[in-house]
Amino acid sequence: MFSLKADFDELRERIRHGRDLGPASFEPVFYLVFPPEQILEVKRQMPAWISKLHQEGWDVHTFSMAEHIWSVLKDDPLWSLCAMEDRSAPLDWARTNKALADILIGEGALLKRLESALEPLEGKRNAVMLVTDLEALHPFLRIGAIESQLMGKFHVPTVFFYPGVRTGKTNLKFLGFYPADGNYRSVHVGG
């Protein structure tokens, strides 16, 4: 039976004990995998989970994908053009999604923001980064693409709160409907 509380408790234990060295990776990257229908419950639990980590001595930092996606989009010089084009054809979702994805992926804007958030934590013994709101990446990209490009830059425990389905030891289905992806080099808890 699925239990967010039990999965979060297991995640805390794994973070505390660190990653085992293995052939795939040695970086402290963790995924808390939960059913997509639990997205709101995870958001409700987040303040309590952050508090629990603080009580255990962790210096908790958060990175909201939703906030950073919006910030990247509205700060882009082409944003006003995208908004104008969208108003001219509001039902052309393929074109709109492609334009937005180009902004987010084009120069690695979102990737650079996460990297910049991780950089100042290097060498901080009790720091932990919580990456939230991964569902905001749909339909532009999946977190595995970002994780793989940041290999070598995870120097503190980094937890991705992943709405999806686990289909094996390393395979995950983002939001439960994307094809299973086995390219994650992280520890998966739950799902």
Buried (B, 14 or more C-beta within 10 A) or exposed (E): EEEBEEBBEBBBEBBEEEBEEEEEBEBBBBBBBBBBEBBEEBEEBBEEBBEBBEEEEBBBBBBBBEBBBEBBBEEBEEBEEBEEBBEEEEEEEEEBEEBBBBBBBEEEBBBEBBBEBBEEBEEEEEBBBBBBBBBBBBEBBBBBBBBEEBEEBBBBBBBBBBBBBBBEEBBBBBBEEBEBBEEBBBBBBBB
